[in-house]
Each structure stands twice: as structure tokens, then as C-alpha cells.
Amino acid sequence: MSKKAQMIEELTTLADENPSAALARVSELGESPAEAFAAAAILIDCGGRLESLATVDKGVKTLEALRKNAKPDPGLTYNLANGLQSRARLTYGPSSPFCGQSFEDHFQARILFGQAARSKDTPIDLASQALTNMGTLLQDTSRWIEALDYFRSAQRIYPKNAVATLKEMTLLQQLAQLFQSEPDTYQTYGHLPTLTERFRALGGYAEQNFDTFVAFSGNTGVPYLQKQIEIAGSIPPNPQETIEKPYLRFISENDLALYLYCSSASYASGLFDVLTIPKITRTFEDEDGVPEIYAMLNVMKADFAFARQVFFETHEFDIDTPYLETTTHADTLDYSLYGVRYSALTSAQRIAFDILDKIAVAIACYLRMPKAHKVSFAGLWGRQEKGGAFRLHKEIAQCLATGNFGLVALHNIFHDMSNDHSRGLGILEAHKSYRNASTHRFTVLHDFGKLERKSPSLAVDHQDITEFERLTLDSLKLARSAIFYFVDTIVFAEAIKSRRDDGIVVSMPVPDHGYIRGQYD
């Protein structure tokens, strides 16, 4: 090992044991790219642990300079994202969940973690770490459903990732406490016994991969990990029955129910998309009958369930497929795929994405915004003014200012669909792009080789079917998350309304539609 490599290894080890001592010696590293990269990583890691904004900022700027002159490098991308995440946490500039430098650092960090996780050159363990940190970023901006998805994805691709295991355990513990403390509000969010069983199982995984936890995050978090493992070990097992029906198993394995941690009994009953708004406060000026927002949520849930089932059925190739091919097609000699199945696949993605527009209309109606029925998800938030500044609509700004975490989450999703070249493509921009292509133009799917063909008319969008299927599943997950955040938005706003109302507050129970229609035994 060279003297330079020895110095890097020595200071990296010291950074875990004594951050202050490592920072005092970091200037001993030279100016070569390898040494500059190591110095920046130490500055970010130690500065974050010591809560030194200036130190973290110095590390971020070093990595930004290195990245401008270097070939694409997943390790460099990952570490820069870590630095931006740490700088955002230390409130660089005006701190706000919906504007300012901290908000922009979060946005850029999500882009970079996404690039590191998706790159073909990224080792599996590093990709898993990028997914874990992405989950933490999303959780920091109230996007807790997506955070759970990312923590589970990180474990799925690299089961030894005990950091992701602990992150999920911690979030589950918070959810369990919330569900127990406010059962009337959160009884339709998830099933507490099955959630607890998942927590118990995760404790066993974490214990088996203790060494990976230390390798990924050092010794600082070991006492907390040990405590969580101990808590999990004290929970009696509550195993679930095997889910036999393929469609229900698909929903369970991909976390696509509108109810967290469904039990096997819930799946067996066929009733597992039970998320709803617990209550709406009324005034004497409101219209008679059940508030319209319940009808809106009913339609969103039905659209989601339909898109989910259509997507599942596009995977069926046998004679029992519900899609009958009745048309012939001219072969375009480019390995294209035509037929009802492929139209169904693009329709599933489009239906899932369009739920965001319905959410926008529902929020606009709830906030009594002008021309609410004409609002889209892109137009809900505000308008671009002369000079490039973006101004939030008054009603949205007021709601965000209350700290409404559901609306904060949805506002972040809006920004992640950005196609602003000055900021970079948001991590969710592809969902909007795919939906627009299949709605307004022609999406043609291919099943062979890497696509090089470009449309001379720009009217045909050529896509690899495997990639399109992956993105459609992600669009379903996005729609599911957004529906949860929509309910979060209403729950928070109703709680604020109840506390501020000096008059009489009356809760209006809303009966179950299936019960009223006599659909249950």
C-alpha cells in the first residue's frame, strides 16, 4: 500500500472514532483527486456529526469541483448527495420545507442518489446505500410512504443492509406509536399487529447483519441498534397465513394496498384498500349531505385499484388472459410490440399518473381555490412570474405555512417532476413524460435489444418494455403514496381547523358504501 493510500485509510478510520481529531489532520492529505475526494468525504462525515455547517459546505464544494472534471463516478455522485443531504439538515440559508437553499439541496440530493442507485456501474452494496439515504431524504420531507418503499427496496437488492433495516424499524416504531395514540384518526391507515410482526422480523435480520451495519455507518449507532434488536426480540411471533391468490400475493409483495401491512385475513376478505378520511368538520354554510371530498377520494381509490389490476393482468400470457387480441398489425420491422396487452400496459401507467390531477382538484376544492375544478397537479401550486420567480397561490402558501406535512410531501413530488434544465431533471420527471407520450402521441414498446430508433416526426415514443413495466409499477407506487399524502393533508388541516374554531364542532360519521348497498354478509 502506498503512503498516500495509508494516510487516506488512517484518516478515514480516525473519522469514525474521533471526528474532531480527523478534521484537525485532514489538511495532511494532498491535492491529488483521490486525496481530495477522501478529504471531502471526511469533511462531510465529521462536519455532519459535529454539526458544523462550514465544514460540510467545504466538503460539498470540493466534490462539486471534482465532479465537473471527472468521468461519471457512482462513488463521487453518492458522496456529493450525502454532503447536500447533510448541508440541508444543518439549514444552509433560510430553512423552509418548501423553499430556500435547504429545499434546493434536498432536491439536488434526490437527483444524485437516484443516479447513484440506477447506474450500471454502481456496486450492489453502494446502490443499496443510495436507496437507504434516498429514503431518509424523503422521510425528512414528510414523504414517509415512499421512504418505507425505499428502505424495503434497499434491503431487497442487498439483504445484508442492516442500516436500511434499522431505518425501517425506526419508522415502523413511530407509526405504531401514532396508530396507538390516535386510533380514531389512523385506524384506516394500517394494521398494527402485522406491522408489529414486521418489526419483530426486522430485528432478526438486523442481528444477523450486525457487521454490515458497522461497515456502513460506523460504531456510533450501535447502542441504538442493539436496543431495537432487544425490543424486537421481546415481541411474540404472529406469523401470517400464506396468500394463495396470485393477484393478492402480487399486491402484498409490492406493497400496493391502500392499507399498510395488511394481514392475510384482510387479503382473504377481499377488503384491503380501506384508507379514508376519518372526519370532516362542518359549518352551517356548507352544502347538505356527505361532503363532496368523500366522493373524490372514492374515485381516486377506484382508479388506483383498477390501474393496479390492469397492470397485473398485462403479465398474463396464457389463454385465460382477459385481453382478447382481435386486430392484425403491420410489422414495422423494429421488434415493436402491438396489441391490446400493450395498450393496457400504457393505460395502467396513464391512469395511475392521472390520479395526481384528481388529487389536485380535490385539494383545490377543499381549500376553496378559484376555479378549483379546472386545476391540474402542475397548476395547483402557483405560477411563474416575470423574471423567473415562482409564486405560490395564496391558499397553498397559507396551508404550507401551517406545517401541513401532507401538502409538503405533495409539493415535493411536484418539484421532483421538474424539467428545468437549470436544476436538472427531477427524479419523477419520467412518469410525467411517459404519461404525456401515451396520452398525446404514440408509445411503441420493444422487446429486443437496446433501442436506437428515433421518431423522425417526434410523434412516436419508442420504449423498452422491461423499462416501461418497471416505471409503470413505480407510477402505481407513486399514486398510492400520493393518496396517503392527500389524506394526511386533510387530517392535518381538519385538526388545525378544530383547534381554531371557537364555535361548535360537529363530527359527521360517513357510512360504508358497501354496507349501505348490502354487499356484505
C-alpha positions in Angstrom: 0.0 0.0 0.0 1.3 3.4 -0.9 2.0 6.1 1.6 -0.9 8.2 0.2 -3.3 5.2 0.5 -2.2 4.6 4.0 -2.8 8.2 5.0 -6.3 8.0 3.5 -7.1 4.8 5.3 -5.8 6.1 8.6 -7.8 9.3 8.5 -10.9 7.6 7.3 -10.7 5.2 10.3 -10.0 8.1 12.7 -13.1 10.0 11.3 -15.3 7.2 12.7 -13.5 7.1 16.1 -12.7 10.8 16.7 -14.3 13.3 14.2 -12.5 16.4 15.8 -9.1 14.7 15.5 -9.7 13.7 11.9 -10.7 17.2 10.9 -7.6 18.6 12.6 -5.4 16.4 10.4 -7.4 16.4 7.1 -5.0 19.1 5.7 -2.3 16.4 5.7 -3.9 15.0 2.6 -2.6 16.2 -0.8 -4.3 17.6 -3.8 -4.5 14.5 -6.0 -8.1 13.6 -7.0 -8.0 10.5 -4.7 -6.8 12.6 -1.7 -9.2 15.5 -2.4 -12.1 13.0 -2.6 -11.1 11.4 0.7 -10.7 14.8 2.3 -14.1 15.9 1.1 -15.8 12.7 2.4 -14.1 13.2 5.8 -15.2 16.9 5.9 -18.8 15.9 5.2 -19.0 13.0 7.6 -17.3 14.7 10.5 -18.9 18.0 9.9 -22.3 16.4 9.9 -21.6 14.6 13.2 -20.2 17.8 14.8 -23.0 19.9 13.2 -20.5 22.2 11.5 -22.2 23.8 8.5 -19.0 25.4 7.3 -17.1 22.1 7.3 -19.8 20.3 5.4 -20.1 23.1 2.9 -16.4 23.0 2.2 -16.6 19.2 1.5 -19.6 19.7 -0.8 -17.8 22.4 -2.8 -14.7 20.2 -3.1 -16.8 17.3 -4.5 -18.7 19.6 -6.9 -15.4 20.8 -8.3 -14.1 17.2 -8.7 -17.3 16.1 -10.4 -17.0 18.8 -13.1 -13.7 17.4 -14.3 -14.2 13.7 -13.6 -15.8 10.9 -15.6 -19.2 9.7 -14.2 -18.4 8.0 -10.9 -21.2 6.5 -8.7 -19.0 6.9 -5.6 -18.5 10.6 -6.2 -22.1 11.1 -7.0 -23.2 9.2 -3.9 -20.8 11.2 -1.6 -21.9 14.6 -3.1 -25.5 13.6 -2.4 -24.6 12.8 1.2 -23.0 16.2 1.5 -26.1 18.0 0.2 -28.3 16.0 2.5 -26.1 16.9 5.5 -25.9 20.6 4.4 -29.7 20.7 4.1 -30.1 19.2 7.6 -27.9 21.9 9.0 -30.2 24.6 7.5 -27.9 26.2 5.0 -29.5 29.5 4.2 -33.2 30.2 5.0 -34.7 27.0 6.3 -38.1 26.0 4.9 -39.8 22.8 3.9 -41.0 24.3 0.6 -38.4 26.9 -0.5 -34.9 28.2 0.1 -31.4 26.7 -0.1 -32.2 23.8 2.2 -35.1 22.9 -0.1 -32.9 23.0 -3.2 -30.2 20.9 -1.5 -32.8 18.3 -0.8 -33.9 18.4 -4.4 -30.4 18.0 -5.8 -29.5 15.2 -3.4 -32.5 13.2 -4.5 -31.4 13.6 -8.1 -27.9 12.4 -7.2 -28.9 9.5 -5.0 -31.2 8.4 -7.9 -28.3 8.5 -10.3 -26.1 6.5 -8.0 -28.8 3.9 -7.4 -29.6 3.4 -11.1 -26.1 3.5 -12.6 -25.0 0.1 -14.1 -21.5 0.8 -12.7 -22.7 1.1 -9.1 -21.9 -1.9 -6.9 -24.9 -3.5 -5.3 -24.0 -2.5 -1.8 -23.5 1.1 -2.8 -26.7 1.2 -4.7 -28.5 -0.2 -1.6 -26.9 2.6 0.5 -28.0 5.2 -2.0 -31.6 3.8 -1.8 -31.4 3.9 2.0 -30.3 7.5 2.0 -32.9 8.4 -0.5 -35.5 7.0 1.9 -34.1 9.2 4.7 -34.3 12.3 2.4 -37.9 11.5 1.6 -38.7 11.0 5.2 -37.2 14.4 6.1 -39.7 16.0 3.7 -42.8 14.1 5.1 -42.8 11.6 2.2 -42.9 8.6 4.7 -44.7 6.2 2.4 -42.0 6.5 -0.3 -39.4 6.3 2.5 -40.8 2.9 3.5 -40.7 1.8 -0.1 -37.0 2.8 -0.5 -35.9 1.2 2.8 -37.5 -2.1 1.6 -36.0 -1.7 -1.9 -32.6 -1.2 -0.3 -33.0 -4.5 1.6 -34.4 -6.3 -1.4 -31.4 -5.7 -3.6 -28.9 -6.2 -0.7 -30.4 -8.1 2.2 -27.3 -7.6 4.4 -28.0 -3.8 4.6 -28.8 -3.5 8.3 -28.8 0.3 8.1 -31.9 0.1 5.9 -33.3 -2.5 8.2 -32.9 -0.2 11.2 -34.3 2.8 9.3 -37.5 0.8 8.5 -37.7 -0.4 12.1 -37.4 3.2 13.4 -40.1 4.4 11.1 -42.4 1.5 12.0 -42.0 2.2 15.7 -43.1 5.8 15.1 -46.1 4.7 13.1 -47.1 2.2 15.8 -46.9 4.9 18.4 -49.0 7.2 16.2 -51.6 4.5 15.5 -51.9 3.6 19.2 -52.1 7.3 20.4 -54.8 8.3 17.8 -56.7 5.2 16.8 -59.8 7.1 15.6 -57.7 9.1 13.2 -55.4 6.4 11.9 -57.4 3.1 12.1 -57.7 3.0 8.3 -54.0 3.7 7.7 -52.7 0.2 8.6 -52.9 -3.0 10.6 -50.9 -2.7 13.8 -50.4 -6.4 14.6 -49.0 -7.1 11.2 -46.8 -4.0 11.4 -45.5 -5.2 14.8 -44.7 -8.6 13.3 -42.7 -7.0 10.5 -40.8 -5.0 13.2 -40.1 -8.3 15.0 -38.8 -10.0 11.9 -36.6 -7.0 11.0 -34.9 -7.2 14.4 -33.8 -10.7 13.5 -32.4 -9.5 10.1 -30.5 -6.7 11.8 -28.9 -9.0 14.3 -27.7 -11.3 11.6 -26.1 -8.5 9.7 -24.5 -6.5 12.6 -21.1 -6.4 10.8 -22.6 -4.8 7.7 -24.2 -2.1 9.9 -20.8 -1.2 11.4 -19.1 -1.3 8.0 -21.8 1.1 6.5 -22.3 3.5 9.4 -19.5 3.0 12.0 -19.9 2.4 15.7 -21.9 5.5 16.6 -25.3 3.9 16.1 -24.5 0.5 17.6 -26.2 1.1 21.0 -29.4 2.2 19.4 -29.4 -0.8 17.0 -28.8 -3.1 20.0 -31.8 -1.6 21.8 -34.1 -2.0 18.8 -33.0 -5.6 18.4 -33.7 -6.2 22.0 -37.2 -4.7 21.7 -37.9 -6.7 18.6 -36.8 -9.9 20.3 -39.3 -9.4 23.1 -42.3 -9.4 20.7 -44.1 -12.8 20.5 -44.3 -14.2 16.9 -47.5 -13.6 15.0 -47.0 -15.4 11.7 -49.3 -14.8 8.8 -51.0 -17.3 6.5 -49.7 -17.8 3.0 -51.6 -15.7 0.4 -52.7 -18.1 -2.2 -54.3 -15.9 -4.9 -51.6 -14.6 -7.3 -53.1 -11.2 -7.6 -53.3 -10.7 -3.9 -49.8 -12.0 -3.5 -48.6 -9.5 -6.1 -50.2 -6.7 -4.1 -48.6 -7.9 -0.9 -45.2 -8.4 -2.3 -45.1 -5.0 -3.9 -46.8 -3.0 -1.1 -49.6 -1.8 -3.3 -52.6 -1.9 -0.9 -54.2 1.3 0.4 -53.7 0.0 3.9 -50.2 -0.6 5.4 -49.1 -4.0 6.4 -52.3 -5.9 5.6 -52.9 -9.1 7.3 -53.5 -12.3 5.4 -57.1 -12.2 6.8 -57.6 -8.8 5.2 -56.5 -10.1 1.8 -58.7 -13.2 2.3 -61.7 -11.0 2.9 -61.0 -9.0 -0.3 -61.2 -5.7 1.6 -57.8 -4.1 2.0 -57.9 -0.7 0.3 -59.7 0.9 3.3 -57.8 4.2 3.7 -60.3 7.0 4.2 -60.7 10.5 5.7 -61.7 10.0 9.3 -63.8 13.1 9.7 -64.7 16.5 8.2 -65.8 19.4 10.3 -68.9 21.3 9.0 -70.3 24.8 9.2 -73.9 25.9 8.8 -72.9 27.4 5.4 -71.8 24.1 4.0 -73.9 22.1 1.5 -76.3 19.4 2.8 -75.3 15.8 2.6 -71.9 14.0 2.8 -69.0 16.3 1.8 -68.0 16.0 -1.8 -64.4 15.2 -0.9 -65.5 11.6 0.0 -66.8 11.1 -3.5 -63.5 12.4 -4.8 -61.5 10.0 -2.7 -63.7 7.1 -3.6 -63.0 7.8 -7.3 -59.2 8.1 -6.7 -59.2 4.8 -4.9 -61.2 3.0 -7.5 -59.0 4.4 -10.3 -55.9 3.2 -8.4 -57.3 -0.3 -7.8 -58.3 -0.6 -11.5 -54.8 0.6 -12.7 -53.2 -1.9 -10.3 -55.3 -4.8 -11.6 -54.8 -3.9 -15.2 -51.0 -3.8 -14.7 -51.1 -7.2 -13.1 -53.2 -8.7 -15.9 -50.8 -7.5 -18.5 -48.3 -10.1 -17.2 -50.7 -13.0 -18.0 -49.8 -14.7 -21.3 -51.9 -17.8 -21.2 -55.3 -18.5 -22.7 -57.1 -17.1 -19.6 -55.9 -13.5 -20.3 -58.7 -11.0 -20.2 -57.3 -9.2 -23.2 -58.6 -10.7 -26.5 -56.4 -9.8 -29.5 -58.9 -9.1 -32.3 -56.8 -6.9 -34.6 -54.0 -7.6 -37.1 -50.9 -5.4 -37.2 -48.5 -4.4 -39.9 -45.0 -5.4 -38.8 -42.7 -2.3 -38.6 -39.6 -4.5 -38.6 -38.1 -2.9 -35.5 -39.1 -5.5 -32.8 -42.1 -3.5 -31.8 -44.9 -4.9 -29.8 -48.5 -4.2 -30.7 -51.8 -5.4 -29.3 -54.4 -5.0 -26.6 -52.0 -6.1 -23.9 -49.5 -3.3 -24.6 -52.3 -0.7 -24.8 -53.5 -2.0 -21.4 -49.9 -1.5 -20.0 -49.6 2.1 -21.2 -53.2 2.7 -20.0 -52.3 1.5 -16.5 -49.4 3.9 -16.3 -51.6 6.8 -17.5 -54.4 6.0 -15.1 -52.1 5.8 -12.2 -50.3 9.1 -13.0 -53.6 10.9 -13.7 -54.6 10.3 -10.0 -52.3 13.2 -9.2 -54.5 15.6 -11.2 -57.6 14.3 -9.3 -55.7 14.9 -6.0 -55.0 18.5 -7.1 -58.7 19.2 -7.9 -59.7 17.7 -4.5 -57.2 19.8 -2.6 -58.2 23.0 -4.6 -61.9 22.3 -3.8 -61.1 21.7 -0.1 -59.1 25.0 0.1 -61.8 26.8 -1.8 -59.5 28.0 -4.5 -60.9 29.8 -7.5 -61.8 27.6 -10.5 -60.8 24.5 -8.5 -62.5 22.1 -11.0 -60.0 23.2 -13.7 -56.8 22.7 -11.6 -54.1 20.2 -12.6 -51.4 18.9 -10.4 -48.8 21.1 -12.3 -51.0 24.2 -11.9 -52.1 23.7 -8.3 -49.1 25.2 -6.6 -48.6 28.6 -8.2 -47.4 30.5 -11.3 -44.2 31.5 -12.9 -43.8 35.3 -12.8 -41.8 37.6 -15.0 -38.1 37.2 -14.2 -38.5 33.5 -13.5 -39.6 33.7 -9.9 -42.3 31.1 -8.8 -45.1 32.5 -6.6 -47.3 30.1 -4.7 -51.0 30.6 -4.8 -52.3 32.3 -1.7 -54.3 29.3 -0.4 -51.4 26.9 -1.0 -48.9 29.2 0.7 -51.2 29.6 3.8 -51.7 25.8 4.1 -48.0 25.1 3.7 -47.2 27.8 6.3 -49.2 25.8 8.9 -46.7 22.9 8.6 -49.2 20.7 6.8 -46.9 17.7 6.2 -49.2 16.0 3.7 -49.2 19.1 1.5 -45.4 19.5 2.0 -45.0 15.9 0.7 -47.2 16.5 -2.4 -45.4 19.8 -3.1 -42.1 18.0 -3.1 -43.5 15.5 -5.6 -44.4 18.4 -7.8 -40.8 19.6 -7.8 -39.5 16.1 -8.5 -41.4 16.2 -11.8 -39.3 19.3 -12.8 -37.9 19.5 -16.3 -35.9 22.7 -15.6 -32.5 22.4 -17.2 -31.0 24.9 -14.7 -31.9 22.4 -11.9 -31.7 19.1 -13.7 -34.4 16.5 -14.3 -36.4 15.6 -11.2 -36.4 12.0 -10.1 -40.1 11.7 -11.1 -40.0 13.5 -14.4 -40.1 10.3 -16.4 -43.5 9.4 -15.0 -44.9 12.6 -16.4 -43.0 12.2 -19.7 -44.3 8.7 -20.3 -47.8 9.7 -19.5 -47.8 12.6 -21.8 -46.3 10.5 -24.6 -49.0 7.8 -24.4 -51.8 10.4 -24.0 -51.0 12.9 -26.7 -48.7 10.9 -29.1 -47.9 7.2 -29.7 -46.0 5.0 -27.3 -44.5 1.9 -29.0 -42.9 -0.8 -26.9 -40.0 -3.0 -27.9 -38.7 -6.3 -26.5 -35.4 -6.8 -28.2 -32.0 -5.1 -27.8 -31.2 -1.5 -27.0 -33.3 0.9 -28.9 -31.6 3.3 -31.2 -34.5 4.3 -33.4 -35.7 7.9 -33.1 -39.0 9.1 -34.5 -38.5 11.4 -37.5 -41.8 13.1 -36.7 -41.2 13.2 -32.9 -44.7 11.7 -32.6 -43.7 8.2 -31.7 -42.1 7.4 -28.4 -40.0 4.2 -28.6 -39.5 2.4 -25.2 -38.1 -0.8 -23.9 -40.9 -2.9 -22.5 -39.0 -4.0 -19.4 -38.2 -0.4 -18.5 -41.8 0.6 -19.2 -43.1 -2.1 -16.9 -40.7 -1.1 -14.1 -41.8 2.5 -14.5 -45.5 1.6 -14.5 -45.1 -0.3 -11.2 -43.3 2.8 -9.8 -46.2 5.0 -11.1 -48.6 2.8 -9.1 -46.4 3.2 -6.1 -46.3 7.0 -6.6 -50.1 7.2 -6.9 -50.5 5.1 -3.7 -48.1 7.4 -1.8 -49.9 10.5 -3.1 -53.3 9.2 -2.0 -51.9 8.7 1.5 -50.4 12.2 1.5 -53.8 13.6 0.3 -55.5 12.0 3.3 -52.6 13.3 5.5 -53.3 16.8 4.1 -57.0 16.7 5.1 -56.3 15.1 8.5 -53.8 17.8 9.4 -56.0 20.7 8.1 -59.0 19.3 10.0 -57.0 19.1 13.2 -55.9 22.7 12.8 -59.5 23.8 12.0 -60.8 22.1 15.1 -58.3 23.8 17.3 -59.0 27.3 15.8 -62.8 27.0 15.8 -64.4 28.8 18.7 -67.9 27.6 17.8 -69.5 24.2 17.9 -67.6 21.4 16.1 -69.7 18.5 15.0 -68.2 15.3 13.6 -70.2 13.7 10.8 -70.0 9.9 10.6 -69.9 8.7 7.0 -71.3 5.1 6.5 -69.5 2.5 4.4 -70.7 2.3 0.8 -70.7 -1.5 0.6 -72.7 -1.7 3.8 -75.3 0.7 2.5 -75.5 -1.2 -0.8 -76.0 -4.5 1.1 -72.8 -6.0 -0.3 -71.6 -7.6 2.9 -73.0 -10.6 4.8 
